[in-house]
Amino acid sequence: MSTTSAGLEFHDVTVAYGRRPVLWNVDLTVPGSCLFGIIGPNGAGKSTLLKAALGLVPLAGGEVRILGAPLDQVRGRVGYVPQRESVDWDFPVSVTDVVLMGTYARLGWLRRPGRVERSLAAECLDRVGLADVADRQIGRLSGGQQQRVFLARALAQQADVYFLDEPMAGVDARSQERIFRVLADLRAEGKLVVIVHHDLRSAAEWFDAVALIDMRLVATGPVAEVLTPENLRRTYAGRLDVLDEIGRAVAEGGRTP
Amino acid sequence: MILAAADPPFTAAWALPYNTLVVAAGVASVGFAAGVVGSFAVLRRRALAGDAAAHATLLGVGLAFLAGGGRRDLPLLLAGALAAAIAALGCLVLIGRWTRTRDDAATAIVLGVSFGAGITLLSGITARGVAGSAGLEQFILGHTAGLTATDARMLGGLSLLAVCLVIMFLKESTLVAFDPSFAAASGWPVTLIDYGLVVLVALMVVVGLPAAGAVLVTALVVIPPVTARQWTDRVGIMLPLAGLFGLVSALAGVAVSSVVPRMPTGPLVVIAASTLLTTSLLVAPRRGGLARWLSARRTVAAWAEGRLLEIALRLEGAGPFTREQILARAPGAAAASAFRRLVRGAALEPVVVRGGGHAWRLAARGRELAAERTRRLAVWTEVLEAAREDARGQLTIDVPSPESILGAARLKSIRESAAAARGGPGPT
């Protein structure tokens, strides 16, 4: 069923903080299995769109459906990578402890992670290349390693739809490549991966489709159709330095991984 | 004098040792539970909210006293205190949700207002000499002398209950304390768990009232967890450790106050807890001030010595070198003392030896060390280029051997990928 219906649908979604609107009437349908980028300037509402999909911010209007159903019916099939700065990295837990948190929802109340969960956590850490820091306190990692811990935790959720909020922020090229490869593998397994992203060059390189957002949906569709100079001008009104970069990125074209 | 000693409620002499024992056990479990529950207050950054709740308890004690018709019945008074503490926390939530007041201001307001009201009420009651009101002020700074064995058993029982609840919901509380938005996104009722934790904190504040008093009971809830955090990087170890520190502090306070007449227990508990804290802040491994100072010193020294050897190796191409020649190329105070260390160490393990007159030259050992350091730096540089994060996570300024830090296999794969990146346009 998830192969026939859309992975993620926003119907007329509006979000406001207080009286200030953050997103206006977003109508967006994302197919069931792809790498999908949400792209736009700072303060465009990219993260808010993600949080709206996850039920973390109240909708002023509209509805969101994931895998054809309301969020509450499919929570167990949704994985999430929050922004790295959203937590206190001095918290006294190890890398493995954090990854195990991805199994908590499946375990439910009171049940503790056992051998099955531990071996799953080890496997997820291995996938993101962090097996040798599994026992380290999370504060003693580099930014990119912390980001990969979050990715491993999302993998441990064994979801069908993954939401990632700026997973490449503060990440070096090698980590970025590694994260993108893991995400491409997820797509190959038939999952939907939705990524809030700021770098247009790597977006053009890795994503199948994107949505350009600036408080409203500017354009959505396959990368080559959406990242046009005209659309970019409408999204990044006046920010010419960005336009140059995009021009180059689009000219180079997407890469097929 | 508001710190009047309570009349001991027991009269039979034979009851004394048993009663003392039970009270001690009760207070010990209160201290333990306060540390355990308090750990989550600290980790969830709710320490100040707990303080506001604590100050509000006095109002509850006073109202419960009046409602009970002037009976000094500890369960009744504590029930009033708990209601007041929860009400104060409720006010915090409401202020946060419906006004645009910031958290710290809201906390200060609730704390100040409820404490003021509580003090006014208690003073009013005692000033009028209401029958049975004599010991009420003891809730301000704490005094355990008046506790009966029954009271102590109740306090101990509630403490054990709180500890059991924390252990039962350890997984859920840790998740919510660490990453509430992830918890919410994966379907956990974050608000409910949060309220549960806050009510537990309120319960511990109330249970700790007889031991530490409204003003100081947060010290029992906040200081032991912060102390425990210095010694461990794991929640699972931090909790029992915080409990242990809380237990020791509470017992120490109660023991001293039972010897010194008219001494309230609260301040003594705080003194004991803060002694443990300052000691830990100083001497704890890794996080402690001493350890950090030493490691900073070692770091600077190791770097300076390495630099000097490197420079010496280069200078030696043109024969023996002088101290001035080296220091001219390595500015900074650390270099001069590093040079002294290199020269002084010469007796044991010759690194630098006399090269005639004021000149020096590298001994075989020194040449070896310098060459090894140069080699390591070259490898690290390569690793930095190929895998900046792996390198940055693990490279330290004393230039450790990359083979021992990264492992031979991993180093090999990193160097191969670096070579590939240099040789071609990159993997496609």
Contacts between the chains, C-beta under 8 A, distances in Angstrom:
chain1	res1	chain2	res2	distance
A	51	B	181	7.9
A	54	B	184	7.8
A	54	B	185	4.4
A	55	B	184	7.4
A	55	B	185	7.4
A	56	B	181	5.8
A	56	B	184	5.8
A	56	B	185	6.1
A	72	B	187	7.9
A	75	B	186	6.6
A	75	B	187	4.0
A	76	B	187	7.3
A	78	B	185	7.1
A	78	B	186	7.5
A	80	B	182	5.9
A	80	B	185	4.2
A	80	B	186	6.8
A	82	B	179	6.8
A	82	B	181	5.3
A	82	B	182	5.5
A	82	B	185	7.6
A	86	B	179	7.1
A	86	B	181	5.9
A	87	B	178	6.1
A	87	B	179	4.9
A	88	B	178	7.5
A	91	B	43	6.7
A	91	B	177	7.5
A	91	B	178	5.0
A	92	B	43	7.6
A	92	B	229	6.4
A	92	B	232	6.5
A	92	B	233	5.1
A	92	B	234	5.6
A	92	B	235	5.2
A	92	B	238	5.4
A	93	B	174	7.0
A	93	B	178	6.3
A	93	B	233	8.0
A	93	B	234	7.1
A	93	B	235	6.0
A	94	B	233	7.3
A	94	B	234	6.8
A	97	B	174	7.8
A	97	B	234	7.9
A	97	B	235	7.7
A	98	B	178	7.4
A	101	B	175	5.4
A	101	B	178	7.4
A	101	B	179	7.1
A	101	B	182	7.0
A	104	B	171	6.1
A	104	B	172	7.6
A	104	B	175	5.7
A	104	B	186	7.1
A	104	B	188	7.6
A	105	B	186	4.1
A	105	B	187	5.5
A	105	B	188	7.0
A	107	B	171	7.6
A	109	B	172	6.9
A	110	B	168	6.4
A	110	B	169	7.6
A	110	B	171	7.8
A	112	B	171	6.1
A	113	B	171	7.8
A	132	B	407	7.4
A	132	B	410	7.5
A	133	B	393	7.5
A	137	B	233	3.8
A	137	B	234	8.0
A	140	B	393	7.6
A	141	B	393	5.9
A	142	B	389	4.4
A	142	B	390	8.0
A	142	B	392	4.9
A	142	B	393	4.4
A	143	B	389	7.5
A	144	B	389	4.2
A	145	B	389	5.8
A	145	B	393	5.9
A	153	B	182	7.6
A	157	B	186	6.8
A	163	B	185	7.7
A	171	B	389	7.7
A	172	B	388	4.4
A	172	B	389	5.2
A	173	B	388	7.8
A	174	B	386	7.0
A	174	B	387	5.2
A	174	B	388	6.7
A	174	B	389	6.6
A	174	B	390	8.0
A	175	B	389	5.3
A	255	B	428	7.0
